[in-house]
Amino acid sequence: MLETVRSRRIYGAGITLVLPLCAAVGYYLRTSHDDHVTHSTQALLSNDTDKLTPAQEVALWKEHAAVQERVHMLRRDQLQLDLEATELRDKLARARDRSTAGTGTGIGPGKDKAV
């Protein structure tokens, strides 16, 4: 393909024109998308929304309190699970130490206690 000077020039011109064109199109698409998102967000935020009625506000605060309570409960559960996992690791380490200490005496798992 690049055997002649003419084919190399065509290839070079193609690269020289196509790569910047692709970069420009990508930049345009990215900026136009960003502008669209920015404008739509501004439109949503700038619209004057109706104020909440007192009943809606109370319901919103109740829902907020329920969510906060659920988050607090989940955090307590996570702490409890972490504590139990630590205890189980400690028990496993103690059992492992006992089994390795007992292997030299002939007493341990799979060993006959009668000498």
DRENBA-120773 format. One line per field, with one value per residue: residue in one letter; z, x, y of N, C-alpha, C, O in turn. Coordinates in pm, 1 decimal, m for minus. Each point is the difference from the previous one (the first is absolute). Layout:
REM residues N
code <- (a	...)
n.zz <- (Z	...)
n.xx <- (X	...)
n.yy <- (Y	...)
ca.zz <- (Z	...)
ca.xx <- (X	...)
ca.yy <- (Y	...)
c.zz <- (Z	...)
c.xx <- (X	...)
c.yy <- (Y	...)
o.zz <- (Z	...)
o.xx <- (X	...)
o.yy <- (Y	...)
END
This chain:
REM residues 115
code <- (m	l	e	t	v	r	s	r	r	i	y	g	a	g	i	t	l	v	l	p	l	c	a	a	v	g	y	y	l	r	t	s	h	d	d	h	v	t	h	s	t	q	a	l	l	s	n	d	t	d	k	l	t	p	a	q	e	v	a	l	w	k	e	h	a	a	v	q	e	r	v	h	m	l	r	r	d	q	l	q	l	d	l	e	a	t	e	l	r	d	k	l	a	r	a	r	d	r	s	t	a	g	t	g	t	g	i	g	p	g	k	d	k	a	v)
n.zz <- (0.0	143.8	m148.4	m6.1	m160.0	m204.8	m41.2	m62.8	m216.7	m150.1	m23.8	m118.4	m223.9	m88.2	m22.3	m182.0	m168.1	m59.3	m18.6	m149.7	m198.8	m27.7	m48.9	m213.4	m144.3	m1.1	m111.9	m224.7	m85.9	m9.7	m157.5	m196.8	m15.7	m38.8	m213.6	m138.8	10.0	m110.9	m222.4	m73.5	m0.5	m167.2	m187.6	m3.4	m53.9	m221.7	m75.0	m70.3	158.4	m75.3	81.4	133.7	m70.0	101.5	m122.0	m164.0	63.3	44.9	m173.7	m75.8	113.4	m54.9	m187.0	17.0	91.8	m139.8	m134.7	80.9	15.5	m187.4	m54.4	104.8	m80.8	m179.5	49.6	66.9	m155.3	m99.3	108.8	m19.3	m187.4	0.9	108.2	m104.3	m141.5	92.7	53.0	m168.4	m52.9	126.5	m40.0	m170.4	44.9	103.3	m123.7	m108.5	118.7	29.0	m172.4	m14.2	128.6	m90.2	m151.1	110.7	52.7	m204.3	77.6	m44.0	m113.0	54.8	174.3	m22.3	78.8	m122.5	216.0)
n.xx <- (81.8	138.8	m124.6	m211.2	127.6	m26.8	92.6	215.2	39.7	m15.9	165.9	181.5	m20.0	38.4	210.0	120.1	m64.6	94.1	220.7	117.3	16.2	150.9	209.4	43.8	36.9	201.8	161.7	12.4	87.3	224.6	120.3	11.5	150.8	217.5	54.9	34.1	194.1	176.0	13.5	76.3	223.6	123.1	3.7	144.3	213.7	27.3	m14.9	m138.8	140.8	m141.3	m106.1	175.4	m115.7	m149.3	m187.5	m19.5	m66.6	m217.3	m139.5	m5.3	m126.7	m218.1	m67.9	m30.1	m190.9	m176.0	m14.4	m80.5	m223.4	m111.4	m7.2	m151.9	m210.3	m45.7	m45.4	m210.4	m162.5	m5.0	m101.5	m224.2	m85.6	m11.0	m175.1	m199.3	m20.3	m51.7	m214.6	m135.8	8.7	m122.1	m220.9	m60.0	m7.8	m184.8	m183.5	m3.0	m61.0	m222.3	m109.8	19.6	m144.6	m204.3	46.5	54.2	m201.1	m42.2	40.6	m177.9	m8.7	m180.6	m8.5	163.9	m211.9	m103.7	64.6)
n.yy <- (m118.6	m96.0	m110.7	70.2	94.3	m85.6	m200.1	14.5	47.0	m164.8	m148.7	57.7	m18.7	m202.7	m75.4	59.2	m131.5	m193.8	m28.4	118.3	m104.7	m163.4	65.5	53.4	m166.7	m97.0	110.6	m22.9	m187.5	m7.5	106.6	m108.3	m165.5	41.8	49.1	m172.9	m111.7	85.2	m25.2	m196.6	m22.5	86.2	m124.4	m171.7	44.3	14.4	m209.4	164.1	m70.4	m154.5	180.2	m43.2	m177.9	131.1	0.0	153.1	205.2	30.8	33.7	211.2	147.7	m2.6	104.9	221.6	72.3	8.0	177.6	192.8	9.2	56.8	217.5	127.2	m10.1	126.5	213.6	48.3	23.9	200.7	168.1	9.8	90.6	224.2	92.1	8.9	171.8	197.8	42.6	60.3	217.9	142.8	18.3	132.5	219.1	80.4	39.0	194.5	182.2	33.9	92.7	222.1	114.6	8.3	154.3	184.4	81.3	77.2	206.8	m122.9	190.8	m120.7	137.2	m147.4	m7.2	m155.3	m3.2)
ca.zz <- (0.0	7.5	m82.9	m86.5	63.7	m10.9	101.0	131.0	11.9	22.0	136.6	90.1	m5.6	68.5	144.4	38.7	m3.2	70.5	145.7	58.7	m21.5	103.1	128.6	1.7	13.0	137.0	88.2	m21.8	61.0	145.4	49.3	m22.1	101.4	128.2	m2.0	10.8	138.6	83.5	m22.5	52.5	146.1	37.6	m21.1	108.8	126.4	m2.1	5.6	134.1	34.1	101.2	136.8	57.3	98.2	131.5	10.1	m77.7	73.9	113.1	m55.2	m40.9	120.0	53.5	m85.6	29.2	129.2	m18.2	m72.6	93.4	95.6	m72.0	m17.3	132.1	30.9	m84.8	52.1	120.9	m44.8	m57.4	111.7	66.7	m85.8	8.0	130.1	m5.4	m88.6	75.7	99.0	m69.5	m40.0	120.3	35.8	m99.2	26.9	120.9	m34.2	m84.1	88.9	79.7	m82.5	m34.4	121.6	37.0	m96.5	41.7	115.5	m35.8	32.4	m90.2	m93.7	m74.1	76.4	99.9	132.5	74.0	m35.6)
ca.xx <- (m81.8	86.7	116.5	34.5	m2.7	m137.5	m83.0	40.6	m55.1	m144.3	m14.9	36.3	m105.8	m115.9	26.1	6.8	m133.8	m100.8	17.5	m51.4	m144.2	m61.2	15.7	m91.0	m136.9	m14.3	m5.9	m130.3	m104.0	12.0	m41.9	m143.8	m69.1	16.9	m85.3	m139.4	m23.2	5.6	m120.2	m118.5	7.2	m34.9	m143.6	m71.1	23.0	m48.5	m146.5	m54.2	m87.2	m99.6	40.8	m64.9	m105.1	44.7	m13.6	109.5	123.8	0.9	24.4	140.4	82.2	m18.4	76.4	141.0	29.9	m1.2	122.2	111.5	m6.6	42.5	144.9	59.4	m14.6	93.1	136.2	13.0	12.3	133.7	94.3	m19.1	58.8	145.7	40.5	m11.6	105.0	124.9	m3.9	18.2	141.0	77.7	m26.1	67.5	143.9	25.8	m16.5	113.6	116.3	m14.4	19.9	142.5	73.9	m31.9	47.3	128.1	m17.6	m74.8	m139.8	m53.9	m97.6	44.5	101.3	m55.5	39.0	64.6	141.8)
ca.yy <- (118.6	117.5	m30.0	112.9	131.7	48.8	m65.7	52.8	135.3	m13.8	m51.0	109.9	100.9	m56.8	6.4	140.6	58.4	m78.9	2.7	124.9	7.1	m85.8	67.7	114.6	m50.9	m47.9	116.3	63.2	m83.0	6.2	131.4	18.9	m80.5	68.5	118.9	m45.0	m41.9	119.9	80.6	m68.5	7.9	136.9	17.3	m67.5	68.8	137.4	2.7	16.8	m111.7	33.5	m29.6	m117.5	25.7	m47.2	m145.9	m58.4	24.3	m93.5	m133.6	m3.6	m11.5	m135.5	m91.0	25.6	m62.2	m145.5	m36.4	16.9	m110.5	m121.3	10.0	m22.0	m141.9	m74.5	21.4	m82.5	m138.8	m16.8	m5.7	m128.6	m103.0	12.9	m52.9	m145.3	m51.1	6.1	m107.7	m128.0	m10.3	m30.2	m139.8	m82.9	5.8	m78.9	m141.8	m36.7	m9.6	m121.3	m119.6	m11.2	m32.9	m137.4	m99.0	m56.6	m87.2	m119.3	26.0	101.8	m54.5	m116.8	m74.7	m90.7	46.7	m108.6	m10.8)
c.zz <- (0.0	m85.0	m86.5	78.2	0.8	108.3	140.3	21.9	26.3	143.2	100.5	2.2	71.5	150.4	47.5	4.0	89.2	151.6	61.7	m17.1	104.8	137.5	10.4	17.1	141.9	99.1	m11.6	67.5	152.0	53.0	m21.3	101.7	136.7	7.3	16.5	143.9	92.1	m15.1	54.8	152.3	48.2	m16.0	112.0	131.4	2.0	4.8	144.3	26.6	107.8	136.6	48.7	94.6	135.3	15.3	m76.8	73.1	119.0	m49.1	m42.0	120.5	63.2	m81.5	24.4	131.0	m12.1	m71.4	92.3	101.7	m64.0	m19.6	132.2	37.6	m82.9	47.3	126.9	m37.2	m56.8	110.7	72.9	m81.9	2.1	130.7	0.5	m89.2	71.5	103.8	m65.2	m47.0	119.2	42.8	m95.6	24.4	124.2	m29.0	m85.1	85.6	84.6	m82.8	m39.6	122.6	37.9	m95.4	42.5	113.1	m33.9	32.4	m92.5	m94.2	m77.4	72.9	103.2	136.9	80.5	m47.9	3.4)
c.xx <- (86.6	125.6	41.2	m10.4	m142.7	m89.0	36.4	m55.4	m150.5	m26.4	30.2	m106.9	m124.8	14.5	m5.0	m138.9	m99.4	15.0	m45.8	m151.2	m74.0	9.0	m96.5	m144.8	m24.0	m11.4	m135.7	m111.4	4.2	m50.0	m148.6	m80.4	9.9	m88.8	m146.8	m32.6	m2.8	m126.9	m124.7	m1.0	m36.8	m149.2	m78.9	13.6	m60.2	m151.8	m44.6	m97.4	m97.5	53.6	m75.7	m110.5	50.3	m9.4	112.4	132.7	12.1	29.5	145.8	92.2	m12.5	79.4	149.5	40.4	4.1	126.4	120.8	3.1	47.3	151.0	70.2	m5.8	98.0	144.2	23.3	18.1	138.7	104.7	m10.3	62.1	152.5	52.8	m6.2	107.8	134.3	5.5	22.5	144.0	88.5	m19.1	71.4	150.6	34.7	m11.5	116.6	126.5	m6.7	28.9	146.7	82.7	m22.7	56.4	131.0	m14.0	m71.3	m146.5	m46.3	m97.8	58.9	103.8	m70.7	48.7	69.3	143.3	44.8)
c.yy <- (125.5	m18.7	117.9	129.6	53.0	m62.8	48.2	139.7	m5.2	m46.8	111.4	107.3	m50.4	7.2	144.4	62.7	m74.6	10.0	132.0	15.2	m84.0	65.5	117.4	m44.8	m50.8	113.8	68.0	m79.8	7.2	133.8	22.8	m81.2	67.6	124.1	m37.8	m39.2	121.4	82.6	m68.0	3.1	139.1	24.6	m66.2	75.8	139.3	8.0	13.7	m113.6	45.4	m38.7	m123.0	44.0	m48.8	m151.3	m69.6	16.6	m94.9	m141.1	m14.6	m14.0	m138.3	m101.4	16.3	m66.8	m151.9	m46.6	10.8	m114.0	m129.9	0.4	m27.5	m148.0	m83.8	17.1	m81.0	m145.7	m26.6	m9.1	m134.0	m112.6	6.1	m57.6	m152.7	m61.3	0.4	m111.6	m136.0	m18.3	m34.7	m145.5	m94.5	m1.5	m81.7	m148.8	m48.0	m15.1	m126.7	m124.1	m14.1	m34.2	m145.8	m102.9	m63.5	m99.4	m128.5	14.1	111.7	m63.8	m117.1	m83.6	m87.2	45.0	m108.6	m13.7	m142.6)
o.zz <- (m69.3	36.8	m32.0	105.2	97.1	62.9	86.0	110.9	81.6	67.9	96.7	106.2	69.9	70.7	104.2	82.1	63.9	70.1	97.4	86.6	54.9	78.0	105.5	75.4	57.6	92.8	100.4	67.6	65.4	95.9	84.6	48.2	73.1	103.2	72.0	52.7	89.4	99.2	57.1	61.4	98.1	81.7	46.6	77.6	106.3	37.9	89.5	m64.1	77.8	15.8	m43.3	69.9	5.8	64.3	46.6	m0.7	26.4	62.1	19.0	m4.8	51.3	55.5	1.7	8.8	61.1	35.5	m1.3	33.4	62.4	18.0	3.4	53.1	51.9	m4.6	19.7	57.6	24.3	m7.1	38.3	55.5	0.4	1.7	49.4	31.7	m15.1	16.7	53.4	6.1	m11.3	36.1	42.5	m11.5	1.7	46.9	17.8	m21.6	20.5	48.2	m9.3	m11.1	58.3	34.7	m36.1	21.1	84.3	m23.5	m15.1	16.1	m56.7	m54.6	51.2	18.7	90.8	m120.1	m27.2)
o.xx <- (m32.1	108.5	118.0	m63.5	m43.9	m79.5	m87.2	m41.0	m52.1	m88.7	m74.2	m33.9	m67.6	m93.2	m58.1	m25.0	m84.6	m99.6	m75.3	m67.9	m101.0	m95.1	m59.6	m75.5	m105.7	m80.7	m60.2	m85.7	m104.0	m77.1	m65.8	m103.6	m98.7	m61.4	m74.5	m104.8	m84.2	m57.3	m86.5	m106.0	m72.8	m61.5	m100.0	m95.0	m37.3	m54.3	46.6	m104.5	28.7	70.8	m111.7	11.0	91.5	85.5	54.3	84.1	108.1	77.6	60.6	97.1	97.9	63.6	74.1	106.6	84.8	57.3	86.8	107.3	71.2	64.6	100.3	96.6	60.8	79.0	108.2	83.4	58.0	90.3	101.4	65.4	66.4	103.5	91.6	53.0	78.6	103.3	73.3	53.7	92.4	96.7	57.0	63.9	100.7	82.2	48.0	79.3	101.3	63.5	50.0	101.9	88.3	0.5	26.8	91.1	m8.7	m78.5	66.9	m35.2	108.8	46.2	m106.0	119.8	77.4	26.9	116.5)
o.yy <- (96.6	45.1	13.9	7.3	61.5	69.8	12.5	34.2	76.1	51.6	17.4	52.3	75.5	38.3	30.2	88.3	62.6	17.6	m2.8	55.2	43.9	m4.7	21.9	61.4	25.7	m5.9	38.0	56.9	6.5	3.7	60.6	45.9	7.4	26.8	66.4	37.2	8.5	45.1	66.5	11.8	15.3	68.4	54.7	9.4	49.5	103.7	m70.6	m11.5	90.9	m99.5	m28.2	100.7	m82.2	m60.9	m100.2	m89.8	m52.7	m72.7	m105.4	m75.4	m54.2	m89.7	m98.3	m60.9	m64.9	m103.0	m87.2	m50.2	m78.6	m103.3	m71.4	m54.7	m93.5	m94.4	m55.4	m69.9	m105.8	m83.4	m58.3	m88.2	m103.6	m66.5	m65.6	m106.5	m93.6	m64.8	m83.2	m110.6	m80.5	m67.2	m100.5	m104.5	m70.7	m78.7	m112.0	m91.6	m67.0	m93.8	m112.2	m68.1	m62.8	m118.1	m114.5	m80.1	m89.3	m91.9	102.2	m116.9	10.3	m100.2	36.0	21.7	30.3	m4.0	m28.7)
END
